[in-house]
Amino acid sequence: MKPGALLPLPLAVLLLLPACDIPLQDRAAGLLNACEQSEQCGADGICREGSCVSIKADLAGLIIQVDLPVSAPFGPETSHVVELAARGRSLQGIRPEGYLDPFDLELAPLVTVAGRLSVSPAPDGCTPGKGNTLPTAVQMIPAEATLGLALTVYSFSPGTATGAGNDYAFSLDVPAGNYHIYLVPAPPPTAEEPGAEEPAKCVLPPVLLSDRSLFASQSVNVDVGAPRKLTGTIQAEARNMADWTLDLVDNRSGLVISTATTFNADQGNDEIVCFLDDPEDPGRCGRPLYVWPEFLGEALLRLRPPEAAEAMPTVLWSLAALDLDGDFDVSLDIALLGEAKPLDIEGKVLDEGSGGGAVATVSVQSQQLLGGKFGANAAYKTSVGTDPAGGFRVPLLPGTYKVTAVPSAGSHLALTGQSWIVTAGDLGGGHTIALDPKPHLVGSASTPRAEPAAGVSIYLQPSASAPQSYLEQVLTTTTVLPSSATMLTDAAGAFSLEVDPGVLDLAAQPSPSSGYPWLVLSRVAVKASADPATTDLGSLALSNPVVLRGTLLSPEGLGLGGALVRAWLPVQSQNEGGEPTAIQVGETLSDAAGGYILRLPASLCSALVGQ
């Protein structure tokens, strides 16, 4: 599940009634939103159809996501995003008659994206199909996914048809929207060279088409010439480059946009390692990288070590900065890595309270390598498990590292991070990580009438982080996220949870049959403490619901049953200029006829009593 999606309790199946007759509550026992007069609904509610509804709403920017099941008669297994503002709906301000809105969710028609990837002239070893087309695997990645919405990625496989007369076309039916289109040529039939011991290989890089607006059916035909070779050398000094891999990635998406080369034992054993065509000694160098220059975008050259190369980092370079003259020949320098020797660092994770060892997973991320001499374009990340006594060993280059111990599941101990400075003279021992108890998060949930809300599921999970570029993902020291936690409120509506320190989102989720909406608090800060600290949220009051109800319809007017309907609100970044994320604030299932009722909190941030 993507960050920002708050897990619900299992949903009750809605009554199989026409949408306009879906009742606001089913009179079940237990917590129940029921009324006979508006005085029973509090200052912010009004009694409508036997249930209280809110007269206030602050839900600007609400997004509804619809995920259709595999059995749907329209668009099976597709994800649809509906922005209420774009449909002329506003859930904002005071409405004396209450927010009980009929709203049929009519989905837009799917758009057909059809096309071909063709190459002319055909590269050596390739035998394209009719019209120089290439068999192509296609991925269409919704751009809205950057908000944290868990949307379907649509794929097309070229199948197994072969032959020079074959027309290699692709076609996908997808919801209208903005997409990144990723085309990966599959190896077509190889051309036999007369007298060759093996058929020549067809080496073709992927194509990435970023931010394509697809709001109507259209053709996506990509015509390319022969791919360009990216060649160069790597100053490796004493570092054996055997099994290291070099490729190009797109900085925004992290998708590979070139062919790759992996150096073998002979190629990687020189002070200067090359990747180019050497007609006099074909096996001396690794293969050049093949790229489509017209689709490079913000390309990063990535050099990755094999798993067996202990302590070695991934190194990234901007291709534009390396290849200033545009001749597609570059020089890379990792000589300092070749001279560096990893150190065996031993450590132990301790329970601060008992003084004994604690079982944990230890995450290690470099902040600076080799005293900053190597530059800021390399990063090393790894994780190791402790032995039963809490001991662990990890090989590291000299540098500064962020080290985080994550206790085993179910532990009362909190994840704990610290900074290590590893020097060339480090003897390797004496590193300890002392784990404090998890802080307690306490509070109580109540109804709008200040009555205890018993049996409500309290769910906590890490707040969604802002989207990052691939360069930031690799080079930035990321925060190890706190673990999720959940429980039910007791008869008095109270809850008490042991949680990791960090920034968390909280959702109080009543049973769907109760008629109450979720209560959602974004970015609850829980601080670490050597003592069992307590963060008291006070009394959390469920709001009267803002109700959307109607029928989920296909473009042809068919009711769409069994669909998951989720509501999201955008949350602004805590960093100035940062991109927003989204947090889930409600969820329901459509019934067999497509009817749905979605109960939403009146607002995201005003649920704390007294604020």
C-alpha positions in Angstrom: 0.0 0.0 0.0 1.3 3.5 -0.9 2.2 6.0 1.8 -0.8 8.0 3.0 -3.4 5.1 2.7 -4.9 4.4 6.1 -6.0 0.8 6.4 -9.6 0.3 7.3 -11.4 -2.5 9.2 -13.1 -5.0 6.9 -16.0 -3.3 5.2 -19.6 -4.3 5.7 -21.4 -5.0 2.4 -24.0 -2.4 1.7 -27.7 -3.2 1.3 -28.7 -4.2 -2.2 -31.0 -1.3 -2.7 -31.3 1.4 -5.4 -28.8 4.2 -4.6 -31.4 6.8 -3.8 -32.8 4.5 -1.1 -29.6 3.5 0.6 -30.3 4.3 4.3 -27.8 6.4 6.3 -27.7 3.7 9.0 -29.0 0.1 9.5 -30.0 0.4 13.2 -27.4 -2.1 14.3 -26.6 -2.4 17.9 -23.5 -0.6 19.4 -22.1 2.8 18.2 -24.8 4.3 16.0 -25.4 7.6 14.4 -29.2 8.0 14.9 -31.5 10.9 15.7 -35.1 12.0 15.9 -34.5 15.7 16.1 -31.6 18.0 15.3 -31.0 18.9 18.9 -29.5 15.4 19.2 -26.8 16.2 16.6 -24.9 19.0 18.4 -24.1 22.5 17.2 -22.5 21.4 13.9 -25.2 18.8 12.8 -28.7 18.4 11.6 -31.0 15.4 11.7 -31.7 14.1 8.2 -33.4 10.7 7.4 -32.9 9.5 11.0 -29.2 10.3 11.1 -27.1 13.3 11.9 -25.2 15.0 9.1 -22.7 17.8 9.3 -23.7 21.4 8.4 -20.0 22.3 8.1 -17.3 21.1 5.7 -13.7 21.9 5.0 -12.8 19.4 2.3 -11.3 21.5 -0.4 -9.4 19.5 -3.0 -11.2 16.2 -2.3 -10.2 13.4 -4.6 -12.2 10.2 -5.1 -10.4 7.1 -6.3 -12.4 4.2 -7.7 -10.8 0.7 -8.2 -12.9 -1.6 -10.3 -12.9 -5.4 -9.6 -11.8 -8.0 -12.2 -15.5 -8.9 -12.6 -16.6 -5.3 -13.6 -18.5 -5.1 -17.0 -16.5 -1.9 -17.7 -12.8 -1.4 -17.2 -12.0 -4.4 -15.0 -9.0 -3.8 -12.7 -8.7 -0.1 -13.6 -8.2 2.8 -11.2 -10.2 6.1 -11.8 -9.5 9.4 -10.2 -12.4 11.9 -9.8 -11.7 15.4 -8.5 -14.9 16.8 -7.0 -14.0 20.4 -8.0 -13.7 19.3 -11.6 -17.3 17.9 -11.4 -18.6 21.2 -10.1 -19.0 20.0 -6.5 -17.8 21.9 -3.4 -17.7 20.5 0.1 -16.7 23.7 1.7 -18.4 26.1 4.2 -21.6 26.1 6.2 -24.8 24.6 4.7 -27.8 24.9 7.1 -29.6 22.0 5.5 -26.6 19.7 6.0 -24.2 17.9 3.7 -26.3 15.0 2.3 -25.3 15.2 -1.3 -26.7 13.0 -4.1 -23.7 12.4 -6.4 -23.7 9.8 -9.1 -20.1 8.8 -9.9 -20.2 8.4 -13.7 -16.8 7.3 -14.9 -15.3 8.7 -18.0 -14.8 6.4 -21.0 -11.5 4.6 -21.3 -9.1 6.0 -23.9 -7.3 3.7 -26.3 -3.6 4.2 -26.6 -2.3 2.4 -29.6 0.9 2.6 -31.4 4.2 1.1 -32.6 7.9 1.5 -31.9 9.8 1.4 -35.2 13.5 1.8 -35.9 15.1 2.7 -39.2 17.7 1.8 -40.2 17.6 -1.5 -38.3 20.6 -1.9 -35.9 23.0 -4.7 -36.4 21.6 -8.1 -35.5 18.0 -6.9 -35.4 15.2 -8.1 -37.7 12.2 -5.7 -37.2 8.8 -6.6 -38.3 6.5 -4.9 -40.9 7.3 -1.2 -41.2 10.5 -1.7 -39.2 8.3 -2.2 -36.1 9.7 -3.8 -32.9 8.0 -6.0 -30.4 7.5 -3.8 -27.4 6.5 -4.3 -23.8 4.6 -1.2 -22.6 4.0 0.2 -19.1 1.7 3.2 -18.5 2.3 4.7 -15.1 -0.3 7.2 -13.8 1.4 10.5 -13.0 -1.2 11.0 -10.1 0.6 8.2 -8.3 3.2 10.8 -7.1 0.6 12.1 -4.6 0.6 8.7 -2.8 -2.4 7.3 -4.5 -2.1 3.6 -5.1 -3.2 3.6 -8.8 -3.0 0.7 -11.2 0.0 0.5 -13.6 -1.2 -0.8 -17.0 1.0 -3.2 -19.0 1.1 -4.6 -22.5 3.1 -7.7 -23.4 4.1 -8.2 -27.1 3.4 -11.9 -27.1 5.4 -14.5 -29.0 4.5 -13.8 -32.6 7.6 -13.4 -34.7 8.6 -12.9 -38.3 9.7 -10.1 -40.6 6.1 -9.8 -41.8 4.6 -9.3 -38.4 3.2 -5.9 -37.5 4.4 -5.3 -33.9 1.7 -3.0 -32.5 0.6 -2.4 -29.0 -2.8 -1.3 -27.7 -4.1 -0.5 -24.1 -7.4 0.8 -22.9 -6.8 3.0 -19.8 -8.6 5.7 -17.8 -8.0 9.2 -19.1 -5.3 11.1 -17.3 -1.6 11.9 -17.3 0.9 9.1 -17.8 4.5 8.2 -18.1 4.7 5.8 -21.0 7.6 3.3 -20.8 8.4 1.3 -23.9 10.8 -1.6 -23.6 11.8 -3.3 -26.9 11.7 -7.1 -26.7 14.4 -8.9 -28.6 13.0 -9.7 -32.1 14.2 -12.6 -34.1 17.9 -12.4 -34.5 19.6 -12.2 -37.9 22.0 -15.0 -38.7 25.3 -13.7 -40.0 26.9 -15.9 -42.7 29.6 -18.0 -41.1 29.0 -16.7 -37.6 29.1 -19.1 -34.7 26.3 -17.3 -32.9 23.6 -15.0 -34.2 24.3 -11.3 -33.7 22.5 -9.8 -30.6 19.8 -7.2 -31.0 20.6 -4.5 -28.4 18.0 -1.8 -28.0 17.4 0.6 -25.1 14.0 1.5 -23.6 12.0 4.7 -24.5 10.5 6.9 -21.7 7.8 9.3 -22.7 7.2 11.5 -19.6 4.0 13.4 -18.7 1.8 12.6 -21.6 -1.8 13.9 -21.3 -4.2 11.2 -22.6 -7.7 12.5 -22.4 -8.8 11.1 -25.7 -8.0 8.0 -27.7 -4.8 8.6 -29.7 -1.9 7.0 -31.5 1.5 6.9 -29.9 3.9 6.0 -32.7 7.6 6.4 -31.9 10.0 6.4 -34.8 13.7 6.2 -33.9 16.9 5.9 -35.8 19.8 3.7 -34.8 20.6 4.0 -31.1 23.6 6.1 -30.1 26.6 4.5 -28.3 27.7 5.9 -25.0 31.3 5.0 -24.5 34.0 5.9 -22.0 36.5 4.8 -19.3 36.5 4.4 -15.6 39.6 5.3 -13.6 39.4 2.4 -11.1 43.0 2.1 -9.8 43.2 -1.0 -7.5 39.5 -1.6 -7.4 38.5 -4.8 -9.3 35.4 -3.9 -11.3 34.3 -7.5 -12.0 30.5 -7.7 -11.9 29.9 -4.0 -11.5 27.1 -2.8 -13.7 26.8 0.5 -15.6 23.5 2.0 -17.0 21.5 5.2 -17.4 18.4 6.0 -15.4 15.8 8.7 -15.6 16.2 11.0 -12.5 12.5 11.6 -12.1 11.2 8.1 -12.3 14.3 5.9 -11.7 13.5 3.9 -14.8 16.3 2.5 -16.9 16.7 4.3 -20.2 19.7 2.6 -21.7 21.1 -0.9 -22.2 23.4 -2.0 -19.4 26.9 -3.4 -19.3 28.3 -5.7 -16.6 32.1 -6.1 -16.6 33.5 -9.6 -16.4 36.6 -10.6 -14.5 39.0 -9.8 -17.3 37.4 -6.5 -18.3 37.2 -5.2 -14.7 40.8 -6.0 -13.7 42.5 -3.0 -15.1 43.4 0.3 -13.6 41.4 1.9 -16.4 38.2 0.0 -17.2 36.6 0.8 -20.6 33.1 0.4 -22.1 33.5 0.7 -25.9 33.9 -1.2 -29.1 37.5 -2.3 -29.6 37.8 -4.0 -33.0 41.4 -5.1 -32.3 40.5 -6.7 -29.0 36.7 -7.1 -28.8 36.7 -8.8 -25.3 39.0 -6.2 -23.6 36.2 -3.7 -22.8 32.6 -3.9 -21.6 29.9 -3.2 -24.1 29.0 0.5 -24.7 25.7 1.7 -23.5 23.0 2.2 -26.2 20.6 5.1 -25.8 18.1 7.1 -27.8 19.4 10.7 -27.5 16.0 12.2 -28.2 14.5 10.6 -25.1 17.3 11.1 -22.6 15.6 13.8 -20.4 17.4 14.2 -17.1 19.7 11.2 -17.4 21.9 9.8 -14.6 24.8 7.5 -15.2 24.7 4.8 -12.5 27.5 2.5 -11.5 26.4 -0.3 -9.1 28.6 -2.8 -7.3 27.7 -6.5 -7.0 26.4 -7.7 -3.6 29.8 -9.4 -3.0 31.6 -6.1 -3.1 31.4 -5.3 0.6 30.9 -1.6 1.6 31.0 -0.3 -1.9 28.6 2.4 -2.8 26.3 3.1 -5.8 27.7 6.1 -7.7 25.7 8.5 -9.8 26.7 11.2 -12.3 24.6 13.7 -14.3 25.2 12.7 -17.9 24.8 16.4 -19.0 27.6 17.4 -16.6 29.9 14.6 -17.8 29.3 15.0 -21.5 29.6 18.8 -21.9 30.7 18.6 -25.5 27.9 16.1 -26.4 30.1 13.5 -28.1 28.7 10.6 -26.0 32.1 9.7 -24.6 32.7 10.2 -20.9 35.4 9.6 -18.3 34.5 8.4 -14.8 36.8 8.4 -11.8 36.4 6.2 -8.7 40.1 5.9 -8.0 39.5 6.8 -4.3 37.2 3.8 -3.9 39.9 1.6 -5.4 42.4 2.7 -2.8 39.9 2.5 0.1 39.8 -0.6 2.4 36.6 -1.5 4.2 36.7 -2.0 7.9 34.9 -4.7 9.8 32.7 -2.8 12.3 31.2 -4.8 15.1 28.3 -3.5 17.2 25.6 -4.5 19.7 22.0 -3.5 20.2 21.0 -3.3 23.8 17.8 -3.0 25.8 18.5 0.2 27.8 16.3 -0.9 30.6 17.7 -4.4 31.2 21.1 -3.9 29.8 20.8 -7.2 27.8 21.1 -7.7 24.1 18.1 -7.0 21.8 17.2 -8.6 18.5 16.9 -6.0 15.8 17.6 -5.2 12.1 20.3 -2.6 11.8 19.9 -0.1 8.8 23.1 1.7 7.7 23.2 4.7 5.4 26.2 6.7 4.4 26.1 10.4 4.9 29.6 11.1 3.8 32.3 8.7 2.4 36.1 9.0 2.8 35.9 12.3 4.6 34.1 13.9 1.8 37.0 13.4 -0.6 35.0 11.3 -3.0 32.2 13.8 -3.5 28.5 13.8 -2.8 27.5 11.5 -5.7 28.0 8.2 -3.9 25.9 6.4 -1.3 26.0 3.1 0.5 22.9 1.6 2.1 22.6 -1.8 3.7 20.9 -3.7 6.5 22.0 -6.6 8.7 20.2 -8.6 11.4 21.6 -9.1 14.8 22.3 -12.4 16.5 20.1 -13.5 19.4 22.4 -11.6 21.8 22.0 -8.4 19.8 25.5 -8.5 18.1 26.1 -7.6 14.5 28.9 -7.0 12.0 29.0 -4.7 9.0 31.9 -3.8 6.7 32.1 -0.1 6.1 34.4 2.4 4.4 35.7 5.3 6.4 33.0 7.9 6.6 30.0 9.2 8.4 26.9 7.0 8.7 23.4 7.1 10.0 22.7 3.8 11.8 19.2 2.8 12.9 18.2 -0.2 14.9 14.7 -1.5 14.3 13.6 -4.0 17.0 11.8 -7.2 16.1 8.0 -7.2 15.6 6.1 -7.0 18.8 8.9 -5.6 20.8 8.2 -2.9 23.4 11.5 -1.2 22.4 11.6 1.8 20.0 13.6 2.1 16.8 16.6 4.2 17.6 19.0 6.1 15.3 22.5 7.5 15.8 25.4 8.8 13.8 28.7 6.9 13.5 32.0 8.3 12.3 34.2 5.4 11.0 37.9 6.3 10.5 40.8 4.4 9.0 42.2 3.8 12.5 39.0 2.4 13.8 39.6 -0.9 15.5 36.1 -2.0 14.6 34.5 -2.7 18.0 32.7 -0.9 20.7 29.7 0.4 18.8 26.5 0.0 20.8 22.9 1.1 20.1 20.8 1.4 23.3 17.1 1.1 22.7 14.6 3.0 24.8 11.0 1.9 25.4 8.4 2.9 22.9 6.6 6.1 23.8 2.9 5.8 24.6 0.2 7.5 22.5 -3.0 7.9 24.5 -6.3 9.5 24.0 -10.0 8.9 23.8 -12.6 9.0 21.0 -16.1 10.4 21.5 -19.2 11.0 19.4 -20.4 14.5 18.4 -22.6 14.3 21.5 -19.6 13.7 23.7 -20.5 10.1 24.4 -17.8 7.5 24.5 -17.0 5.9 21.1 -16.4 2.3 21.9 -15.1 -0.3 19.5 -13.5 2.2 17.1 -10.4 1.1 15.4 -7.4 3.4 16.0 -4.8 3.0 13.3 -1.4 4.8 13.1 1.0 4.7 10.3 4.0 6.8 9.1 3.0 10.1 7.4 3.6 10.1 3.7 6.9 11.7 2.7 7.1 14.1 -0.3 8.0 12.6 -3.6 11.7 12.5 -4.4 13.8 12.3 -7.5 15.8 9.1 -8.0 19.0 11.1 -7.2 17.5 12.1 -3.9 16.3 8.6 -3.1 19.8 7.2 -3.6 21.9 10.0 -2.1 19.7 11.4 0.6 19.8 9.9 4.1 16.3 8.7 4.6 14.5 8.4 7.9 13.6 4.8 8.8 9.8 4.9 9.2 8.1 4.0 12.5 6.1 0.9 12.5 2.3 0.9 12.2 0.0 0.2 15.2 -3.6 -0.5 15.7 -6.2 -1.2 18.5 -9.8 -0.9 19.4 -11.1 1.8 21.8 -12.4 0.4 25.1 -15.9 0.9 26.6 -14.9 4.4 27.6 -13.6 5.2 24.1 -10.0 5.3 25.4 -6.9 3.9 23.7 -3.3 3.5 24.6 -0.7 2.4 22.0 3.0 1.8 22.1 4.5 3.5 19.1 7.9 4.3 17.6 9.0 7.9 17.7 8.4 9.8 14.5 5.6 11.6 12.5 2.5 9.6 12.2 -1.0 9.8 10.7 -3.9 8.7 12.9 -7.3 7.4 11.8 -10.1 6.5 14.1 -12.3 4.2 12.0 -15.8 3.4 13.3 -17.6 0.4 11.9 -19.2 1.3 8.5 -22.6 0.3 10.0 -22.3 2.9 12.7 -23.0 5.8 10.3 -20.1 7.8 11.6 -17.1 8.9 9.4 -13.4 8.4 10.0 -11.6 10.9 12.1 -8.2 11.6 10.6 -5.3 13.5 12.1 -2.3 14.2 9.9 1.3 14.4 11.2 1.1 13.6 14.9 4.6 14.1 16.3 5.8 11.5 18.8 9.1 12.3 20.4 11.7 9.8 21.5 12.5 9.7 25.3 14.8 7.7 27.6 11.8 7.3 29.9 8.5 5.7 28.8 7.1 9.1 27.6 3.4 9.7 26.9 1.9 11.8 24.2 -1.7 12.6 25.1 -4.0 13.5 22.3 -6.8 14.3 24.6 -10.4 13.7 23.5 -10.9 13.1 19.8 -14.5 13.9 18.7 -15.9 12.1 15.7 -17.6 14.6 13.5 -21.1 14.3 12.0 -20.6 12.9 8.5 -20.4 14.8 5.3 -22.3 12.4 3.1 -21.9 11.6 -0.6 -24.2 8.9 -2.0 -25.4 7.8 -5.4 -24.6 5.2 -8.0 -21.3 4.3 -9.5 -21.9 4.2 -13.2 -20.1 3.2 -16.4 -20.1 5.6 -19.3 -23.0 3.6 -20.7 -25.0 4.0 -17.5 -24.4 0.5 -16.0 -24.1 0.2 -12.3 -20.7 -1.0 -11.2 -20.8 -3.2 -8.1 -18.0 -4.4 -5.9 -15.8 -1.4 -6.5 -13.6 0.1 -3.8 -14.3 3.8 -3.5 -11.8 5.8 -1.5 -11.6 9.5 -0.6 -8.3 11.5 -0.3 -7.4 15.0 0.7 -4.1 16.7 -0.4 -1.7 17.6 2.4 0.8 20.4 1.8 4.4 19.6 2.2 6.2 20.6 5.4 9.1 21.8 3.3 8.7 25.2 1.6 8.1 24.6 -2.1 7.7 20.8 -1.6 5.1 18.8 -3.5 1.9 17.8 -1.7 1.0 14.3 -0.7 -2.5 12.8 -0.1 -4.1 11.2 3.0 -7.0 8.8 2.9 -10.1 10.1 4.8 -12.8 7.5 3.9 -13.7 4.3 2.1 -16.7 2.2 1.0 -17.7 -0.5 -1.4 -20.4 -0.1 -4.1 -23.2 -2.6 -3.8 -24.3 -5.0 -6.6 -26.3 -2.3 -8.3 -23.5 0.2 -8.1 -25.0 2.1 -5.1 -22.5 3.7 -2.7 -22.6 5.9 0.4 -19.3 7.6 1.4 -19.2 9.2 4.9 -16.5 11.8 5.2 -15.1 13.7 8.2 -16.1 17.4 8.3 -12.4 18.3 8.1 -9.0 16.9 8.3 -7.3 18.9 11.0 -10.0 20.2 13.4 -10.9 17.0 15.1 -9.0 17.7 18.3 -11.4 19.0 20.9 -10.5 22.5 22.0 -8.6 23.4 18.8 
